[in-house]
Amino acid sequence: MNPQTEIEHTGVVCDTTGGKIRVKITPHSSCASCSAAGLCSASESPDKFFELRTDQTFQQGQQVKVVTSLSNGFLALAMGYVLPLVILVVVLICMLSAGFSELISGTGSVTAVALYYLAIYLMRDKIARKIEFTLKPA
């Protein structure tokens, strides 16, 4: 992959167990200059943890790069932020148009978004196979 079609963050291997590697990513000042910073939530909070399945062997404390394609980043963005917003607005407008009160419409739209996130949680393994991250030595 070339730098214009991938998103990468440097992290440290925290734990390795049974083909799974847990990586801690601490954002640096370079996040501000990254072209994907507006799409990426890694630049917003102190530490992020990724649990990745890999056949590669890494040592605890080793520096690695967590890499994914830009299209995977956009898919995650759509699933995490865009679709819930669309669901919220559409359900709210439909319920208000159907004559429900604002309280019931607001509650219904928030419930619809909660059900969406529950569905995402229940399908997390399937989504994890779709949105792939790879590890490279730093």
Chimera marker file (.cmm) of the C-alpha trace (Angstrom):
<marker_set name="trace">
<marker id="1" x="0.000" y="0.000" z="0.000" r="1" g="1" b="0" radius="0.5"/>
<marker id="2" x="1.162" y="3.502" z="-0.577" r="1" g="1" b="0" radius="0.5"/>
<marker id="3" x="0.776" y="6.289" z="2.010" r="1" g="1" b="0" radius="0.5"/>
<marker id="4" x="-2.156" y="7.883" z="0.184" r="1" g="1" b="0" radius="0.5"/>
<marker id="5" x="-4.285" y="4.724" z="0.410" r="1" g="1" b="0" radius="0.5"/>
<marker id="6" x="-3.502" y="3.622" z="3.948" r="1" g="1" b="0" radius="0.5"/>
<marker id="7" x="-3.865" y="4.794" z="7.527" r="1" g="1" b="0" radius="0.5"/>
<marker id="8" x="-1.154" y="3.835" z="9.986" r="1" g="1" b="0" radius="0.5"/>
<marker id="9" x="-0.450" y="4.476" z="13.638" r="1" g="1" b="0" radius="0.5"/>
<marker id="10" x="2.592" y="3.511" z="15.676" r="1" g="1" b="0" radius="0.5"/>
<marker id="11" x="1.973" y="1.548" z="18.845" r="1" g="1" b="0" radius="0.5"/>
<marker id="12" x="3.499" y="-0.776" z="21.394" r="1" g="1" b="0" radius="0.5"/>
<marker id="13" x="2.665" y="-4.465" z="21.819" r="1" g="1" b="0" radius="0.5"/>
<marker id="14" x="1.075" y="-4.882" z="25.271" r="1" g="1" b="0" radius="0.5"/>
<marker id="15" x="0.218" y="-8.556" z="25.251" r="1" g="1" b="0" radius="0.5"/>
<marker id="16" x="0.435" y="-11.612" z="23.006" r="1" g="1" b="0" radius="0.5"/>
<marker id="17" x="-1.818" y="-14.589" z="23.642" r="1" g="1" b="0" radius="0.5"/>
<marker id="18" x="-3.020" y="-17.365" z="21.369" r="1" g="1" b="0" radius="0.5"/>
<marker id="19" x="-2.597" y="-15.682" z="18.005" r="1" g="1" b="0" radius="0.5"/>
<marker id="20" x="-3.956" y="-12.382" z="19.323" r="1" g="1" b="0" radius="0.5"/>
<marker id="21" x="-1.844" y="-9.319" z="19.863" r="1" g="1" b="0" radius="0.5"/>
<marker id="22" x="-2.964" y="-6.336" z="21.907" r="1" g="1" b="0" radius="0.5"/>
<marker id="23" x="-1.434" y="-3.051" z="20.797" r="1" g="1" b="0" radius="0.5"/>
<marker id="24" x="-1.558" y="0.292" z="22.638" r="1" g="1" b="0" radius="0.5"/>
<marker id="25" x="-1.557" y="3.360" z="20.428" r="1" g="1" b="0" radius="0.5"/>
<marker id="26" x="-0.733" y="6.749" z="21.934" r="1" g="1" b="0" radius="0.5"/>
<marker id="27" x="-1.389" y="9.637" z="19.541" r="1" g="1" b="0" radius="0.5"/>
<marker id="28" x="1.493" y="11.991" z="18.860" r="1" g="1" b="0" radius="0.5"/>
<marker id="29" x="1.706" y="15.479" z="17.472" r="1" g="1" b="0" radius="0.5"/>
<marker id="30" x="2.006" y="13.917" z="14.016" r="1" g="1" b="0" radius="0.5"/>
<marker id="31" x="-1.728" y="13.194" z="14.195" r="1" g="1" b="0" radius="0.5"/>
<marker id="32" x="-2.362" y="16.890" z="13.608" r="1" g="1" b="0" radius="0.5"/>
<marker id="33" x="-0.569" y="16.783" z="10.254" r="1" g="1" b="0" radius="0.5"/>
<marker id="34" x="-2.116" y="13.474" z="9.138" r="1" g="1" b="0" radius="0.5"/>
<marker id="35" x="-4.506" y="13.738" z="6.189" r="1" g="1" b="0" radius="0.5"/>
<marker id="36" x="-6.918" y="11.318" z="7.895" r="1" g="1" b="0" radius="0.5"/>
<marker id="37" x="-6.936" y="13.114" z="11.277" r="1" g="1" b="0" radius="0.5"/>
<marker id="38" x="-10.464" y="14.408" z="10.720" r="1" g="1" b="0" radius="0.5"/>
<marker id="39" x="-11.712" y="10.873" z="10.125" r="1" g="1" b="0" radius="0.5"/>
<marker id="40" x="-9.752" y="9.149" z="12.825" r="1" g="1" b="0" radius="0.5"/>
<marker id="41" x="-10.695" y="9.113" z="16.473" r="1" g="1" b="0" radius="0.5"/>
<marker id="42" x="-7.171" y="8.074" z="17.527" r="1" g="1" b="0" radius="0.5"/>
<marker id="43" x="-6.150" y="11.731" z="17.687" r="1" g="1" b="0" radius="0.5"/>
<marker id="44" x="-8.890" y="12.578" z="20.209" r="1" g="1" b="0" radius="0.5"/>
<marker id="45" x="-8.092" y="10.491" z="23.277" r="1" g="1" b="0" radius="0.5"/>
<marker id="46" x="-4.956" y="9.550" z="25.177" r="1" g="1" b="0" radius="0.5"/>
<marker id="47" x="-4.644" y="5.817" z="24.464" r="1" g="1" b="0" radius="0.5"/>
<marker id="48" x="-6.351" y="3.352" z="22.128" r="1" g="1" b="0" radius="0.5"/>
<marker id="49" x="-6.080" y="-0.413" z="22.367" r="1" g="1" b="0" radius="0.5"/>
<marker id="50" x="-6.379" y="-2.745" z="19.383" r="1" g="1" b="0" radius="0.5"/>
<marker id="51" x="-6.678" y="-6.504" z="19.644" r="1" g="1" b="0" radius="0.5"/>
<marker id="52" x="-5.557" y="-8.080" z="16.385" r="1" g="1" b="0" radius="0.5"/>
<marker id="53" x="-5.336" y="-11.647" z="15.163" r="1" g="1" b="0" radius="0.5"/>
<marker id="54" x="-2.083" y="-12.371" z="13.376" r="1" g="1" b="0" radius="0.5"/>
<marker id="55" x="0.265" y="-15.200" z="12.493" r="1" g="1" b="0" radius="0.5"/>
<marker id="56" x="3.248" y="-12.915" z="12.961" r="1" g="1" b="0" radius="0.5"/>
<marker id="57" x="5.217" y="-13.015" z="16.188" r="1" g="1" b="0" radius="0.5"/>
<marker id="58" x="5.922" y="-9.850" z="18.116" r="1" g="1" b="0" radius="0.5"/>
<marker id="59" x="7.453" y="-9.359" z="21.550" r="1" g="1" b="0" radius="0.5"/>
<marker id="60" x="5.796" y="-7.529" z="24.395" r="1" g="1" b="0" radius="0.5"/>
<marker id="61" x="7.037" y="-3.918" z="24.384" r="1" g="1" b="0" radius="0.5"/>
<marker id="62" x="7.982" y="-4.019" z="20.677" r="1" g="1" b="0" radius="0.5"/>
<marker id="63" x="7.085" y="-0.981" z="18.560" r="1" g="1" b="0" radius="0.5"/>
<marker id="64" x="4.762" y="-1.801" z="15.646" r="1" g="1" b="0" radius="0.5"/>
<marker id="65" x="2.669" y="0.008" z="13.053" r="1" g="1" b="0" radius="0.5"/>
<marker id="66" x="-1.059" y="-0.756" z="12.877" r="1" g="1" b="0" radius="0.5"/>
<marker id="67" x="-2.099" y="-0.316" z="9.247" r="1" g="1" b="0" radius="0.5"/>
<marker id="68" x="-5.436" y="-0.377" z="7.445" r="1" g="1" b="0" radius="0.5"/>
<marker id="69" x="-6.613" y="0.826" z="4.070" r="1" g="1" b="0" radius="0.5"/>
<marker id="70" x="-8.248" y="4.214" z="3.651" r="1" g="1" b="0" radius="0.5"/>
<marker id="71" x="-11.398" y="2.496" z="2.367" r="1" g="1" b="0" radius="0.5"/>
<marker id="72" x="-11.602" y="0.526" z="5.644" r="1" g="1" b="0" radius="0.5"/>
<marker id="73" x="-11.316" y="3.835" z="7.492" r="1" g="1" b="0" radius="0.5"/>
<marker id="74" x="-14.208" y="5.288" z="5.517" r="1" g="1" b="0" radius="0.5"/>
<marker id="75" x="-16.288" y="2.147" z="6.108" r="1" g="1" b="0" radius="0.5"/>
<marker id="76" x="-15.663" y="2.359" z="9.858" r="1" g="1" b="0" radius="0.5"/>
<marker id="77" x="-16.513" y="6.065" z="9.786" r="1" g="1" b="0" radius="0.5"/>
<marker id="78" x="-19.782" y="5.364" z="7.983" r="1" g="1" b="0" radius="0.5"/>
<marker id="79" x="-20.729" y="2.542" z="10.329" r="1" g="1" b="0" radius="0.5"/>
<marker id="80" x="-19.805" y="4.404" z="13.498" r="1" g="1" b="0" radius="0.5"/>
<marker id="81" x="-21.003" y="7.931" z="12.794" r="1" g="1" b="0" radius="0.5"/>
<marker id="82" x="-22.859" y="8.478" z="9.503" r="1" g="1" b="0" radius="0.5"/>
<marker id="83" x="-25.393" y="5.623" z="9.598" r="1" g="1" b="0" radius="0.5"/>
<marker id="84" x="-26.406" y="6.243" z="13.227" r="1" g="1" b="0" radius="0.5"/>
<marker id="85" x="-26.984" y="9.924" z="12.423" r="1" g="1" b="0" radius="0.5"/>
<marker id="86" x="-29.102" y="9.018" z="9.386" r="1" g="1" b="0" radius="0.5"/>
<marker id="87" x="-31.108" y="6.523" z="11.471" r="1" g="1" b="0" radius="0.5"/>
<marker id="88" x="-31.646" y="9.121" z="14.199" r="1" g="1" b="0" radius="0.5"/>
<marker id="89" x="-32.869" y="11.811" z="11.801" r="1" g="1" b="0" radius="0.5"/>
<marker id="90" x="-35.024" y="9.527" z="9.625" r="1" g="1" b="0" radius="0.5"/>
<marker id="91" x="-36.772" y="7.859" z="12.581" r="1" g="1" b="0" radius="0.5"/>
<marker id="92" x="-37.301" y="11.231" z="14.265" r="1" g="1" b="0" radius="0.5"/>
<marker id="93" x="-38.825" y="12.815" z="11.143" r="1" g="1" b="0" radius="0.5"/>
<marker id="94" x="-40.998" y="9.765" z="10.416" r="1" g="1" b="0" radius="0.5"/>
<marker id="95" x="-42.343" y="9.606" z="13.957" r="1" g="1" b="0" radius="0.5"/>
<marker id="96" x="-43.037" y="13.344" z="14.089" r="1" g="1" b="0" radius="0.5"/>
<marker id="97" x="-44.764" y="13.140" z="10.691" r="1" g="1" b="0" radius="0.5"/>
<marker id="98" x="-46.885" y="10.242" z="11.962" r="1" g="1" b="0" radius="0.5"/>
<marker id="99" x="-48.191" y="12.497" z="14.743" r="1" g="1" b="0" radius="0.5"/>
<marker id="100" x="-46.231" y="11.240" z="17.725" r="1" g="1" b="0" radius="0.5"/>
<marker id="101" x="-45.230" y="13.769" z="20.384" r="1" g="1" b="0" radius="0.5"/>
<marker id="102" x="-41.693" y="15.139" z="20.467" r="1" g="1" b="0" radius="0.5"/>
<marker id="103" x="-40.905" y="13.135" z="23.602" r="1" g="1" b="0" radius="0.5"/>
<marker id="104" x="-42.031" y="9.839" z="22.073" r="1" g="1" b="0" radius="0.5"/>
<marker id="105" x="-40.342" y="10.663" z="18.738" r="1" g="1" b="0" radius="0.5"/>
<marker id="106" x="-37.058" y="11.565" z="20.427" r="1" g="1" b="0" radius="0.5"/>
<marker id="107" x="-37.166" y="8.450" z="22.577" r="1" g="1" b="0" radius="0.5"/>
<marker id="108" x="-37.976" y="6.312" z="19.545" r="1" g="1" b="0" radius="0.5"/>
<marker id="109" x="-35.126" y="7.724" z="17.481" r="1" g="1" b="0" radius="0.5"/>
<marker id="110" x="-32.585" y="7.282" z="20.299" r="1" g="1" b="0" radius="0.5"/>
<marker id="111" x="-33.880" y="3.729" z="20.808" r="1" g="1" b="0" radius="0.5"/>
<marker id="112" x="-33.423" y="3.033" z="17.085" r="1" g="1" b="0" radius="0.5"/>
<marker id="113" x="-29.795" y="4.182" z="17.292" r="1" g="1" b="0" radius="0.5"/>
<marker id="114" x="-29.252" y="2.073" z="20.425" r="1" g="1" b="0" radius="0.5"/>
<marker id="115" x="-30.625" y="-0.966" z="18.573" r="1" g="1" b="0" radius="0.5"/>
<marker id="116" x="-28.309" y="-0.195" z="15.651" r="1" g="1" b="0" radius="0.5"/>
<marker id="117" x="-25.274" y="-0.134" z="17.959" r="1" g="1" b="0" radius="0.5"/>
<marker id="118" x="-26.473" y="-3.350" z="19.607" r="1" g="1" b="0" radius="0.5"/>
<marker id="119" x="-26.634" y="-4.967" z="16.152" r="1" g="1" b="0" radius="0.5"/>
<marker id="120" x="-23.118" y="-3.700" z="15.410" r="1" g="1" b="0" radius="0.5"/>
<marker id="121" x="-21.919" y="-5.188" z="18.695" r="1" g="1" b="0" radius="0.5"/>
<marker id="122" x="-23.556" y="-8.539" z="17.977" r="1" g="1" b="0" radius="0.5"/>
<marker id="123" x="-21.996" y="-8.622" z="14.489" r="1" g="1" b="0" radius="0.5"/>
<marker id="124" x="-18.548" y="-7.505" z="15.695" r="1" g="1" b="0" radius="0.5"/>
<marker id="125" x="-16.814" y="-10.728" z="14.615" r="1" g="1" b="0" radius="0.5"/>
<marker id="126" x="-18.223" y="-10.489" z="11.104" r="1" g="1" b="0" radius="0.5"/>
<marker id="127" x="-17.279" y="-6.806" z="10.924" r="1" g="1" b="0" radius="0.5"/>
<marker id="128" x="-13.782" y="-7.602" z="12.222" r="1" g="1" b="0" radius="0.5"/>
<marker id="129" x="-13.295" y="-9.937" z="9.252" r="1" g="1" b="0" radius="0.5"/>
<marker id="130" x="-14.382" y="-7.149" z="6.887" r="1" g="1" b="0" radius="0.5"/>
<marker id="131" x="-12.311" y="-4.331" z="8.374" r="1" g="1" b="0" radius="0.5"/>
<marker id="132" x="-8.784" y="-5.701" z="8.543" r="1" g="1" b="0" radius="0.5"/>
<marker id="133" x="-5.791" y="-4.267" z="10.333" r="1" g="1" b="0" radius="0.5"/>
<marker id="134" x="-2.253" y="-5.476" z="9.731" r="1" g="1" b="0" radius="0.5"/>
<marker id="135" x="0.859" y="-5.127" z="11.841" r="1" g="1" b="0" radius="0.5"/>
<marker id="136" x="4.291" y="-4.117" z="10.620" r="1" g="1" b="0" radius="0.5"/>
<marker id="137" x="7.451" y="-3.738" z="12.658" r="1" g="1" b="0" radius="0.5"/>
<marker id="138" x="8.093" y="-0.024" z="13.296" r="1" g="1" b="0" radius="0.5"/>
<link id1="1" id2="2" r="1" g="1" b="0" radius="0.2"/>
<link id1="2" id2="3" r="1" g="1" b="0" radius="0.2"/>
<link id1="3" id2="4" r="1" g="1" b="0" radius="0.2"/>
<link id1="4" id2="5" r="1" g="1" b="0" radius="0.2"/>
<link id1="5" id2="6" r="1" g="1" b="0" radius="0.2"/>
<link id1="6" id2="7" r="1" g="1" b="0" radius="0.2"/>
<link id1="7" id2="8" r="1" g="1" b="0" radius="0.2"/>
<link id1="8" id2="9" r="1" g="1" b="0" radius="0.2"/>
<link id1="9" id2="10" r="1" g="1" b="0" radius="0.2"/>
<link id1="10" id2="11" r="1" g="1" b="0" radius="0.2"/>
<link id1="11" id2="12" r="1" g="1" b="0" radius="0.2"/>
<link id1="12" id2="13" r="1" g="1" b="0" radius="0.2"/>
<link id1="13" id2="14" r="1" g="1" b="0" radius="0.2"/>
<link id1="14" id2="15" r="1" g="1" b="0" radius="0.2"/>
<link id1="15" id2="16" r="1" g="1" b="0" radius="0.2"/>
<link id1="16" id2="17" r="1" g="1" b="0" radius="0.2"/>
<link id1="17" id2="18" r="1" g="1" b="0" radius="0.2"/>
<link id1="18" id2="19" r="1" g="1" b="0" radius="0.2"/>
<link id1="19" id2="20" r="1" g="1" b="0" radius="0.2"/>
<link id1="20" id2="21" r="1" g="1" b="0" radius="0.2"/>
<link id1="21" id2="22" r="1" g="1" b="0" radius="0.2"/>
<link id1="22" id2="23" r="1" g="1" b="0" radius="0.2"/>
<link id1="23" id2="24" r="1" g="1" b="0" radius="0.2"/>
<link id1="24" id2="25" r="1" g="1" b="0" radius="0.2"/>
<link id1="25" id2="26" r="1" g="1" b="0" radius="0.2"/>
<link id1="26" id2="27" r="1" g="1" b="0" radius="0.2"/>
<link id1="27" id2="28" r="1" g="1" b="0" radius="0.2"/>
<link id1="28" id2="29" r="1" g="1" b="0" radius="0.2"/>
<link id1="29" id2="30" r="1" g="1" b="0" radius="0.2"/>
<link id1="30" id2="31" r="1" g="1" b="0" radius="0.2"/>
<link id1="31" id2="32" r="1" g="1" b="0" radius="0.2"/>
<link id1="32" id2="33" r="1" g="1" b="0" radius="0.2"/>
<link id1="33" id2="34" r="1" g="1" b="0" radius="0.2"/>
<link id1="34" id2="35" r="1" g="1" b="0" radius="0.2"/>
<link id1="35" id2="36" r="1" g="1" b="0" radius="0.2"/>
<link id1="36" id2="37" r="1" g="1" b="0" radius="0.2"/>
<link id1="37" id2="38" r="1" g="1" b="0" radius="0.2"/>
<link id1="38" id2="39" r="1" g="1" b="0" radius="0.2"/>
<link id1="39" id2="40" r="1" g="1" b="0" radius="0.2"/>
<link id1="40" id2="41" r="1" g="1" b="0" radius="0.2"/>
<link id1="41" id2="42" r="1" g="1" b="0" radius="0.2"/>
<link id1="42" id2="43" r="1" g="1" b="0" radius="0.2"/>
<link id1="43" id2="44" r="1" g="1" b="0" radius="0.2"/>
<link id1="44" id2="45" r="1" g="1" b="0" radius="0.2"/>
<link id1="45" id2="46" r="1" g="1" b="0" radius="0.2"/>
<link id1="46" id2="47" r="1" g="1" b="0" radius="0.2"/>
<link id1="47" id2="48" r="1" g="1" b="0" radius="0.2"/>
<link id1="48" id2="49" r="1" g="1" b="0" radius="0.2"/>
<link id1="49" id2="50" r="1" g="1" b="0" radius="0.2"/>
<link id1="50" id2="51" r="1" g="1" b="0" radius="0.2"/>
<link id1="51" id2="52" r="1" g="1" b="0" radius="0.2"/>
<link id1="52" id2="53" r="1" g="1" b="0" radius="0.2"/>
<link id1="53" id2="54" r="1" g="1" b="0" radius="0.2"/>
<link id1="54" id2="55" r="1" g="1" b="0" radius="0.2"/>
<link id1="55" id2="56" r="1" g="1" b="0" radius="0.2"/>
<link id1="56" id2="57" r="1" g="1" b="0" radius="0.2"/>
<link id1="57" id2="58" r="1" g="1" b="0" radius="0.2"/>
<link id1="58" id2="59" r="1" g="1" b="0" radius="0.2"/>
<link id1="59" id2="60" r="1" g="1" b="0" radius="0.2"/>
<link id1="60" id2="61" r="1" g="1" b="0" radius="0.2"/>
<link id1="61" id2="62" r="1" g="1" b="0" radius="0.2"/>
<link id1="62" id2="63" r="1" g="1" b="0" radius="0.2"/>
<link id1="63" id2="64" r="1" g="1" b="0" radius="0.2"/>
<link id1="64" id2="65" r="1" g="1" b="0" radius="0.2"/>
<link id1="65" id2="66" r="1" g="1" b="0" radius="0.2"/>
<link id1="66" id2="67" r="1" g="1" b="0" radius="0.2"/>
<link id1="67" id2="68" r="1" g="1" b="0" radius="0.2"/>
<link id1="68" id2="69" r="1" g="1" b="0" radius="0.2"/>
<link id1="69" id2="70" r="1" g="1" b="0" radius="0.2"/>
<link id1="70" id2="71" r="1" g="1" b="0" radius="0.2"/>
<link id1="71" id2="72" r="1" g="1" b="0" radius="0.2"/>
<link id1="72" id2="73" r="1" g="1" b="0" radius="0.2"/>
<link id1="73" id2="74" r="1" g="1" b="0" radius="0.2"/>
<link id1="74" id2="75" r="1" g="1" b="0" radius="0.2"/>
<link id1="75" id2="76" r="1" g="1" b="0" radius="0.2"/>
<link id1="76" id2="77" r="1" g="1" b="0" radius="0.2"/>
<link id1="77" id2="78" r="1" g="1" b="0" radius="0.2"/>
<link id1="78" id2="79" r="1" g="1" b="0" radius="0.2"/>
<link id1="79" id2="80" r="1" g="1" b="0" radius="0.2"/>
<link id1="80" id2="81" r="1" g="1" b="0" radius="0.2"/>
<link id1="81" id2="82" r="1" g="1" b="0" radius="0.2"/>
<link id1="82" id2="83" r="1" g="1" b="0" radius="0.2"/>
<link id1="83" id2="84" r="1" g="1" b="0" radius="0.2"/>
<link id1="84" id2="85" r="1" g="1" b="0" radius="0.2"/>
<link id1="85" id2="86" r="1" g="1" b="0" radius="0.2"/>
<link id1="86" id2="87" r="1" g="1" b="0" radius="0.2"/>
<link id1="87" id2="88" r="1" g="1" b="0" radius="0.2"/>
<link id1="88" id2="89" r="1" g="1" b="0" radius="0.2"/>
<link id1="89" id2="90" r="1" g="1" b="0" radius="0.2"/>
<link id1="90" id2="91" r="1" g="1" b="0" radius="0.2"/>
<link id1="91" id2="92" r="1" g="1" b="0" radius="0.2"/>
<link id1="92" id2="93" r="1" g="1" b="0" radius="0.2"/>
<link id1="93" id2="94" r="1" g="1" b="0" radius="0.2"/>
<link id1="94" id2="95" r="1" g="1" b="0" radius="0.2"/>
<link id1="95" id2="96" r="1" g="1" b="0" radius="0.2"/>
<link id1="96" id2="97" r="1" g="1" b="0" radius="0.2"/>
<link id1="97" id2="98" r="1" g="1" b="0" radius="0.2"/>
<link id1="98" id2="99" r="1" g="1" b="0" radius="0.2"/>
<link id1="99" id2="100" r="1" g="1" b="0" radius="0.2"/>
<link id1="100" id2="101" r="1" g="1" b="0" radius="0.2"/>
<link id1="101" id2="102" r="1" g="1" b="0" radius="0.2"/>
<link id1="102" id2="103" r="1" g="1" b="0" radius="0.2"/>
<link id1="103" id2="104" r="1" g="1" b="0" radius="0.2"/>
<link id1="104" id2="105" r="1" g="1" b="0" radius="0.2"/>
<link id1="105" id2="106" r="1" g="1" b="0" radius="0.2"/>
<link id1="106" id2="107" r="1" g="1" b="0" radius="0.2"/>
<link id1="107" id2="108" r="1" g="1" b="0" radius="0.2"/>
<link id1="108" id2="109" r="1" g="1" b="0" radius="0.2"/>
<link id1="109" id2="110" r="1" g="1" b="0" radius="0.2"/>
<link id1="110" id2="111" r="1" g="1" b="0" radius="0.2"/>
<link id1="111" id2="112" r="1" g="1" b="0" radius="0.2"/>
<link id1="112" id2="113" r="1" g="1" b="0" radius="0.2"/>
<link id1="113" id2="114" r="1" g="1" b="0" radius="0.2"/>
<link id1="114" id2="115" r="1" g="1" b="0" radius="0.2"/>
<link id1="115" id2="116" r="1" g="1" b="0" radius="0.2"/>
<link id1="116" id2="117" r="1" g="1" b="0" radius="0.2"/>
<link id1="117" id2="118" r="1" g="1" b="0" radius="0.2"/>
<link id1="118" id2="119" r="1" g="1" b="0" radius="0.2"/>
<link id1="119" id2="120" r="1" g="1" b="0" radius="0.2"/>
<link id1="120" id2="121" r="1" g="1" b="0" radius="0.2"/>
<link id1="121" id2="122" r="1" g="1" b="0" radius="0.2"/>
<link id1="122" id2="123" r="1" g="1" b="0" radius="0.2"/>
<link id1="123" id2="124" r="1" g="1" b="0" radius="0.2"/>
<link id1="124" id2="125" r="1" g="1" b="0" radius="0.2"/>
<link id1="125" id2="126" r="1" g="1" b="0" radius="0.2"/>
<link id1="126" id2="127" r="1" g="1" b="0" radius="0.2"/>
<link id1="127" id2="128" r="1" g="1" b="0" radius="0.2"/>
<link id1="128" id2="129" r="1" g="1" b="0" radius="0.2"/>
<link id1="129" id2="130" r="1" g="1" b="0" radius="0.2"/>
<link id1="130" id2="131" r="1" g="1" b="0" radius="0.2"/>
<link id1="131" id2="132" r="1" g="1" b="0" radius="0.2"/>
<link id1="132" id2="133" r="1" g="1" b="0" radius="0.2"/>
<link id1="133" id2="134" r="1" g="1" b="0" radius="0.2"/>
<link id1="134" id2="135" r="1" g="1" b="0" radius="0.2"/>
<link id1="135" id2="136" r="1" g="1" b="0" radius="0.2"/>
<link id1="136" id2="137" r="1" g="1" b="0" radius="0.2"/>
<link id1="137" id2="138" r="1" g="1" b="0" radius="0.2"/>
</marker_set>
